Amino acid sequence: MSATTRDEPEPTEDVGTAAAGEKTGVDAAAAAAKRAKSEKIGRYVAMFVMPLLMVGMMVWGYMGALHSPTPHHMPVTVTTQSTSQQAQATAEALSQGLSDVGDEAFSVKTVPGADEARQQVIDRDASGAVVVGDNGVTLYTASGAGAQQASTVQQMVGAVAAAGHIQLDNEDLVPLPGSDPAGLGAMFMTTALLMAGFLPLTITLTNSPQLLLLKRRAIPIITGWSALIAVIVWFIAGPCLHVVDSSDAWQVLGIAWLGVFSVGCVQMFLTRILGPMSVLAGMFLLMVLGIPASNVSIPIWSAPGFHHFLHQFLPAPAIGESLRSVLYFDGAGAWHYLRVLIIGAAVGILLTTLIDLSKQRKGTRPETMVINMPSLHGGKRPKSRFWQYASLAFFPLAMVLMMVVGMLGAMHNPAPRDMPIAVAGATTEQAQQTADGLTEAMPGSFKFTVADSPDQARDQVRDRDVAGAFILPSQDNPAATVVTNQAAGMSTAQTVDRAFTQVAQAQHMQVNDDDMSPLPDRDSMGTVSLYIAIGWMMSGFMIILVGSNAQPESRPLRRLIPIVAGYAVFMSFIVWLIASPIVGGVGPGHFWQMWGTGIVAIFCVAMFAAVLERLFGLLGVIPIVGTIMFLGIPASGGAISIYMEPALFVHLHQVLPMAASVESARSILYFDSDIVGQCLLTFLAWGVVSLILVMVIDRFKPLRTHIPHHVERIYDNPLEQAAEHTDGAEDAEGAEDTSDAADAAEAEPAKG
């Protein structure tokens, strides 16, 4: 019997299912690889874009507003105390002369009496008052309203009076105290309070969002933080530096607390809508726009017109003007600015509440967040909440302390200290005798050397070997001559000119001025070199600080060096682009020198930053910024002469990269690049030593190339979650059931 065989049916369904599963797996792997590649590219892009935006904003904002301050519609009153025709004619001539100055530099008003004119100056409604009487003409100003404003008014009104052969006397109605002769106390305190308001919230969002995303926690924390900062700023500015008088302690404490609290509440709202990018918004509104519009850095009448509008509502003007009111005007006029801070705090809390309520209704409030910056010190995330929060508070606290101690401590009382001056006369014996007499009359203020001839004295001033020169009268030149060098430093030139003009006038000498390198109108304050240097320095350390967190895969030296080199080429060009074509602070003909020097400066500072970032993680920003900025700016001579600060900064001027940056930029712009080679050696010393240290550190310390995935719960327990979600909704619809509120809060984890 034969057997019949049949083919078994093929398992087509199982094979198809397996094939589909395999295809799905391949597709999923491909999609995951594509996402990983996109994320990697995005992180590298962020590594470049974030520093570009931050540096670009700072250089453009500060240089654009401050490089050539020019008075516009500065209010000045003119009145007469006499009914004589001569007094009336003099008043009319001065009014017309002031109205014709520049491009509407003054807004001239006539008031009926001298008392009213003086009161307008005291009330800061007028920047100056000209009072014509039978016994002469007096210009009243208030340096408490701004030393630069008073100086500008005195200089420009004095020029108009001199052109009309009118003798002008000056009287300061509200002089600055001896402990704060430049009126910089309000400016540096304002800057520190602004930093304390916005900086901690952005760091908190990326490290400990559970503290910020719950108003029940955030508002008490901001309240306590504001009180701590107020006490610290007052203690340093008051008992330590004596900028704040003891009688003003409570008022200053209150303004400081309210300022930090108001900024913190507004920044809390910005973190809700912008996330970590709120740091850019905070910098832009508070620092880039706020400081130039504050009236405590330059007179608001000398700032671009748009800043007059910003002055009315930004927190920087509100804090600065209220501090100035208390420090110099017995509190008069403070309430107007305090109102701005109170309204700002209320609006910040209200908008935050509305955002939270909207997310609650939509069910989009997250229960957890992925932490972008789990550790601030570069190691593992602390297991203890105490150490986690302690490191979180230490970072902004140290930044505020460095700002107040470093900047305010160095520059709050600028006065000449051993400023080098050359003395020349018809004979060296005459010059030596004069130098000895001046040394005895001005001990500690100036350090006099005798030049062999007036020409040698001029050469020493031109070469920046001395700060200025005093040339005695001779048969060939019967007038004394004060020789200065504006391009080497405006504050130095002004100090030398003022001091030795007074010396000559006290001896009844005719005196002439001789400026060896006058500044152009596009850089009338001589600060363009400082802003260029700040752009280079910030570019250098920002690429390291941002890159180590945005793209830690860039940290190995074999990747970091080419990245930083390319970035230095790019950012040096950007700084030049802002300074020259965009802002107009740099004239034509300096591109190649400026670009090349900037590349070297940026790269070498980046290597220095890499050393401290490898040792301390993000907390390395404290010694980085402390060295480069808070010590570097006072030591650079870009803002105030190094001979008008503590002697430490004269020595730091020789070694710090910020000083080398300012001097190299000055040398390129005004002195035919004469000392650029020396400055490049300073950069290279920092860069080479730092690179060697990085190599040593990498040999002994494991290099982190990824950020550990860490998810943080926003709510510690369901009851807290329910309470937070119910809060705010009660105002709109009444209290909701706890379970309903808890359900409404469920959402996908969100990235911080």
JOSUL-V499944 format. One record per backbone hydrogen bond with DSSP energy under -1.0 kcal/mol. NH is the residue of the N-H (numbers start at 1). CO is the residue of the C=O. Records with the same first field share a line. If there is no record, write none. Layout:
NH->CO / CO
This chain:
12->10
15->11
16->12
17->13
18->14
19->15
20->16
21->17
22->18
23->19
24->20
25->21
26->22
27->23
28->24
29->25
30->26
31->27
32->28
33->29
34->30
35->31
36->32
37->33
38->34
39->35
40->36
41->37
42->38
43->39
44->40
45->41
46->42
47->43
48->44
49->45
50->46
52->48
53->49
54->50
55->51
56->52
57->53
58->54
59->55
60->56
61->57
62->58
63->59
64->60
65->61
66->62
67->63
70->302
72->301
73->104
74->105
76->107
77->128
78->109
79->130
81->132
88->84
89->85
90->86
91->87
92->88
93->89
94->90
95->91
96->92
97->93
98->94
99->95
100->96
101->98
104->102
105->101
107->74
109->76
111->78
117->113
118->114
119->115
120->116
121->117
122->118
123->119
125->120
126->120
127->75
129->140
130->77
131->138
132->79
133->136
138->131
139->169
140->129
141->171
144->174
145->142
146->143
150->146
151->147
152->148
153->149
154->150
155->151
156->152
157->153
158->154
159->155
160->156
161->157
162->158
163->159
164->160
165->162
166->161
169->137
171->139
173->141
180->177
183->180
188->184
189->185
190->186
191->187
192->188
193->189
194->190
195->191
196->192
197->193
198->194
199->195
202->198
203->199
204->200
205->201
206->202
207->203
208->204
211->208
213->209
217->214
218->214
219->215
221->217
222->218
223->219
224->220
225->221
226->222
227->223
228->224
229->225
230->226
231->227
232->228
233->229
234->230
235->231
236->232
237->233
238->234
240->235
241->236
242->238
243->237
244->237
248->245
249->246
252->248
253->249
254->250
255->251
256->252
257->253
258->254
259->255
260->256
261->257
262->258
263->259
264->260
265->261
266->262
267->263
268->264
269->265
270->266
271->267
272->268
273->269
274->270
275->271
277->274
278->275
279->276
280->277
281->277
282->278
283->279
284->280
285->281
286->282
287->283
288->283
289->284
291->287
293->289
294->291
302->299
307->304
308->305
310->306
311->307
312->309
313->310
314->310
318->314
319->315
320->316
321->317
322->318
323->319
324->320
325->321
326->322
327->323
328->324
329->325
331->325
332->329
334->331
338->334
339->335
341->337
342->338
343->339
344->340
345->341
346->342
347->343
348->344
349->345
350->346
351->347
352->348
353->349
354->350
355->351
356->352
357->353
358->354
359->355
360->356
361->357
362->358
364->359
369->712
370->750
371->710
373->206
388->384
389->385
390->386
391->387
392->388
393->389
394->390
395->391
397->393
398->394
399->395
400->396
401->397
402->398
403->399
404->400
405->401
406->402
407->403
408->403
409->404
410->406
411->407
412->408
417->643
418->444
419->445
421->447
422->468
423->449
424->470
431->427
432->428
433->429
434->430
435->431
436->432
437->433
438->434
439->435
440->436
441->437
442->438
445->442
446->442
447->419
449->421
451->423
457->453
458->454
459->455
460->456
461->457
462->458
463->459
464->461
465->460
466->460
467->420
469->483
470->422
471->481
472->424
474->477
480->510
481->471
482->512
483->469
484->514
487->517
488->485
489->486
493->489
494->490
495->491
496->492
497->493
498->494
499->495
500->496
501->497
502->498
503->499
504->500
505->501
506->502
507->503
508->505
509->504
512->480
514->482
516->484
523->520
524->521
525->67
526->523
531->527
532->528
533->529
534->530
535->531
536->532
537->533
538->534
539->535
540->536
541->537
542->538
543->539
545->541
546->542
547->543
548->544
550->546
551->547
554->551
555->552
559->556
560->556
561->557
563->559
564->560
565->561
566->562
567->563
568->564
569->565
570->566
571->567
572->568
573->569
574->570
575->571
576->572
577->573
578->574
579->575
580->576
582->577
583->578
585->579
586->579
594->590
595->591
596->592
597->593
598->594
599->595
600->596
601->597
602->598
603->599
604->600
605->601
606->602
607->603
608->604
609->605
610->606
611->607
612->608
613->609
614->610
615->611
616->612
617->613
619->376 / 616
620->617
621->618
622->619
624->620
625->621
626->622
627->623
628->624
629->625
630->625
631->626
633->629
635->631
644->641
649->646
650->647
651->647
652->648
653->649
654->651
655->652
656->652
660->656
661->657
662->658
663->659
664->660
665->661
666->662
667->663
668->664
669->665
670->666
671->667
673->667
674->671
679->675
680->676
681->677
682->678
683->679
684->680
685->681
686->682
687->683
688->684
689->685
690->686
691->687
692->688
693->689
694->690
695->691
696->692
697->693
698->694
699->695
700->696
701->697
712->369
714->367
721->717
722->718
723->719
724->720
725->721
726->722
727->723
730->726
733->729
741->737
742->738
743->739
744->740
746->743
750->368
752->370
